[in-house]
Amino acid sequence: MTERSRILVVDDIEENLVALEALLRRDDADIVTARSGNEALELVLQHDFALAFLDVQMPEMNGFGLAEYMRGAERSKYIPIIFLTAGTGEANRVFRGYESGAVDFLFKPVDPNILRHKTDTFIALDQQRKKLAEQYQQLQESEGLLREAVQAREDVLAVVSHDIRNFLQAIKSGVQMLSKPPEKLGADARAAIHGRLSSTVDLMSRVIADLLDMASIRSGRIEVKPRPEIAAHLVNEAIAVHEPLAQQKGIRLTAECDAVAAAVLCDRERVLQVFSNLLGNAIKFCRHGDQIRVRLQKMEDHIQASVVDSGPGIASEDLPLVFDAYFSGASNRRNGTGLGLYITKRIVDAHDGRIWIESETGKGTAVHFTLPLAKPEQP
């Protein structure tokens, strides 16, 4: 909302101030009054004004002197000044007023219609100036956000390029090792290399899948094919995939399903992808001895799934940003593409669900999302 305009009225006679304030009163501006030039100077150094009405004949500092001071100060030099005077309109007096920086002269008694008309003009100009200033500020902020987004994307692409080169190098080295004659590479060594190759291919596939999903989301092409699925089965399948890595890190991974037979309407592969992203993040950031629980709760028309961990938590300043593309957290250390939660939210949105995070530094993280229940008559 655009800031209200202010009108400054300066006159050493209280009755004149009251009369002018009554004439100038309006819904879109505030009237500020002063009884002397010195008092007015303090005000113009503190506030911005759309227009100033200055009485010419004041003791100590008359209107001309006040106008000259105003023109000499950076904050007040461009305030439009209209002189009010009960004196004659002789040329040298008027000339001095314009020389002091006035835009107009009004002679008392002032015609109310002329006073309001001139005020309308300068208030309208001030409101236009304020709106332009707001738009300029918004443009600067948008440019700043755009630069940050572009830089974040470039950072991620650099990390992804580096990771893919590493993946390819690891695959190349593994293939070279496996090409050795059996007598030079034992069965155990071959099995270990196969395991590392399989893990590397999985990681590389995940990175590429994230990039492809990102491209689909950006072009509005993310697709889901909902079918009735038993929610507990999806949880068990996701846990089975991640259990080995959790055990390897000394993390306890459990499931709590209130409604083991409840069916949700969802795209099975996409929901498994959501669980994979959430469990993968939890395992990545949890430490030895931490716990991760996957909970299912049946609500009136949906299932609420939660992945709750006892890990380090998320900084409060990061919480509003966690679902942004390329987000990497306050640590400023890239670990992956930074697209996992962004894609996860889009998948949940595509199911007409909702996803949110509760977390506090040092007190773990809980990610909740909802999926619609399948209707009994649906095949």
N, C-alpha and C positions, 0 to 999 in steps of 0.2 A: 504494500500500500504506500502510495506517494506521501511523503511528509507534508504536513500542513504548512501553508505560507504564513509569514509574519509581516505585520504592518507596524512601523514605528511612527508614533505621533509625539512631537516635542512642542510643548508650549508652557510658559511659566505661569499661566493663569489656569487654575483648576477648572473653572466653569467652561473654558474653551476646550479643555481635554475631555470633559464629560460630554459636551455637545458633539465634538468630532467623533468620539468613540461610538456614540449612538448612531451617527450617520454612517459610519464605516462598518458597523457590526455585520458579520456575514458567517455562513456556516462553514466555508472552506478556508478561513484564515483566522489567526489570532491577532488581537490588537494589543500592542505593548506601548505604554505611555512613559514619558519622562518629563520632569518639571524644569530641567536645565540642560545646558549643553554638556556639562561634565557628566551628568547622569546618563545622558544619551550616548556619550562616548564609551562608557563602561559597557552599555548594552550592545553596541555594534561590534565591540571586540569579543563578545561572548556568543552572539547569535547571528544567524543569517536573516536578512530581511528582503522581502520582495519589493518594498517601497517605503520611503520615509517622507513624512510631512513635517516640515520644519517651520516654526514661527520665526519670522525675521527679527522682530524686535524683542530680544530677551536680554536681561542684565548679565553682566560678567562675560558671557560668550554669546554673541548673537547668532542668528541662523547662518549668516555668511561664514563666520569663523568656524562654526561646527561643520559646515559642508567642506571647508578646506581641510580640516583635520580628517574627516571621513575619506576624502579623496587621497590623502597621504598614507592611509593604512591599507595593507594588502587585502584584509578581509572585507572592508567596507567600501573600497574604491569604486566598485561597480554598482552600488545600490542606487536605484533611480531616486532622485530627490525632487520633491515639489515644494516650493516655498509658499507659505501662507502669510499674507501681510495685510494690515489694515491701512498701510500707507498708500501714497499715490503711485501711479504707474509710470513715473517719469523714466526717461530712457536710460540715464546713467545708473539708476538703481536696478532696473531690470537687467541691464548689461552686466553689472557686477554679480548679480545672482547667477546668470548663465556662466559667467567666468569662474564662479565658485563650484560649478558642476551641476547646476540645476537642469532638469529636463522640462520644467514648466513653472509658471507663476499662477497662483490663484489669489484673488483679492477678496477680502472679507467685506461684507458677509458672503460666504461661499454658497454658490448655487448647488444644492444637494445632488441634482441630476448630473451635473458636470463632474462633481466629486466622485460619485459612484461609477460613472462611465470610465473615467481615467483609472480608477482603482481596479475595475474589471479587467482592463487591458493589461495592467502590470501584473496582476495576480495570474492571469492566463499565461503570460510569458514566463512567470516564475514556475508555474506548474509544468510547463513544457520543458523548461531547463532541468527541473528535478527529474522528470521522466527520462530525459536523454541521459542524465548522469546515472540513473539507475540502470538503464539499458546498457550503457557503456561498462558499468561495473559487472553486470551479468555477462556481458560479452567477454570481458577479461577473465572472469571466473570460468566460463565455458572453455575459453582457449587454454587456460591452465589445466583444466581437467582433461581436455583433449590431448595436450602435450604429455600429461602423465600417462594416459591410456596408451598413446602411441609408444612411449618409452617402455611401459610395462610389456606391451606386446613384443617390442624388439628384444627386450631382455629375455622373455620366455622363448622366443624363436632361437635366440643365441644359445640358451641352455638346451633346448630340444635338439638343435643341430649338433651340439657337443655330445649330448647323450646318445643320439642315434649313431654318431661316428664311433663312440665307445662300444655300443651294442654290436655294430658291424665288425669292429676289430676283435671283440671277444668271440663272435661267431666264427670269424676267419681263423683265429688262433685255435679254437676248438676243432674245427674241421681239419686243420693241418695236423693237429695232434692225433686225431682219429685215423688219419691216413697212414700212420706208421704201421709197420708190420706187427702182427699179434705178439711176436716174441719180444718186441721192444716196448709194448704197452700192455700191461696186465689187465685182466677183466675188471678188477676193482677201479683201476684208473679210468678205464673206458666208461664204466658206470658213472663215476664222478663227473667226467667231462660231459656225458649225456645229460646229467642232472643240471649242470651249469648252463649248458646250451638251452635246455628247455626253459629254465628260469629266465635267461636273457631274452629269449624269443617272447615269453609272456610279457615281460616288462616293455619290450619294444612294441609289441602289439597294443598294449594299454596306452602308451604315449601316442601312437598313430591313431588309435580309436578316439582318444580325446580330441585330437586335432580335427578329425573327420566330423565328430559330433559338434564341435564348435562351429565348423563351416556350415553344417546343416541348420544349427540353431540360428546363426546369423542370417541365413537366407529363409528362415521360417519353415524349414522342411523337416523338423524333428517329428517322427511318427511313432505312435503307439498303437498296438493291436490288442485291445483289452479282451480278456477271456476270464472266466471264473478260475481262480487258483486258491488252494488252501494256503493261507498266510503262514501257518506254522511250518509247512513244508518248505516254503521259500527261505524262512529263517534257518531251518536246519541245514539246508543246502549251502547257504552262504557261510554258516559257521564251519561246516565240514571243509570248505575250501580254505578258510583262513586259520583253522585250528593249528596246522603244523607251524606256521610262522609265529603264532601267538605262543605256542609251547617253546619254540626256539628262543624267544625273548623272555621267557619266564612270566608270561602274562596269562591270567586266568580268564577264559572266554566262556560265558554261560548264556542260556536262554531262559526266559520266563514268559510263558504263553498262557494267558488267561482263557483264551478261547481257541483250543487246538483245532477245532473243526470249522472255524469261521472261514468263509470263502470271500475273497476280494475280487473285484473286477479290475484286472490289470494286464499289462504286457509283461509276461514272465521274465523275459530276458532283460528288459529295461529295469524292472524292480530289483532283479539280482544285481544289476549294475549299480543301483542306488546303494544297496547293502554293501556291495564290494567297495564302493568309494568311502562309505562311512566307516566300515570296519577297517579298511586299509589305513585311513587317516588315524583312527584310534590306536591301532597297533603301532603305527609309525611314531607317534608322539608319546605313547605310554612307556613307562620304564619297567624294569624287572620288579615283579611283585605287585604291579597294578592289576586292576580288574576291569573287564569290559562285559557289560550285560546287554543283551538284546531283549527288549520287552515288547509284548503284543497285548494291547488292551482293546476290547470290543466296546465301541460306543453305540449310540442310537442308530446312526446310518453310515458309520465308517469304522475302520480299524486304525488305531494309533500305534505306530511302531516307534520305538525309541532305542537309540544306541547310546548307552551311558557308560562313561569311563571315569576312572579315578586318577587320570593323568594330570599334567601341569595346568590345564585350563587355557582359556583364551583371554587376552588383555581386553579390558572394557572398551578401549578406543578402537579395537579391531572388530568387535562384534557387529557393528552396522555394515561392515565391508566384506564379511566372510563369503558371501554369495556372489561377489563381483568377479568378473573374469580377470585372470592373471594375478589375483590377490595372493600375496606371499606372507603376510603377517608382519607384526612389529619387529621381528628379528631381522627382517630384510634379507633373509637367506632363502634363495630359491631351492625348492625341493620338489621336483616334478614340474608339471606344466602350469600349476596354479588354476587349472580348469575344472578340477574334480567337483567341488561344491557348486560351481556355476552350472555345470551340466546336470548335476543331481537335482538342483532346484527346478531346472527346466523340465526334467523328466516328471517330477512330482506335479508341477503345474499342468503338464499335458494330461495327467490323470485326474485333473480337477481336485487335486489334493493341496495340502498346505505343509510347509516345512519351516521350522524355526529352531533356534539354538539357545540354550541356557548354559552359561559358563561363567566362571570366576577364576581369576588367576590363583593357582595353587589348590583349587577345589574341584577339578575335573570338568568334564563337558558332557552335556546331554543334547543330542540331536533328535528331534521329534518330527515325524511326518505322518500324514494321513493318506489312506486309500479308501475308495468307496467300497462298501459291502456289495457283494453280488446278490441280486434278487433271486429268490428261490425258483421263480419260473424261468430264469435264464438257463440255457443249456450249458 
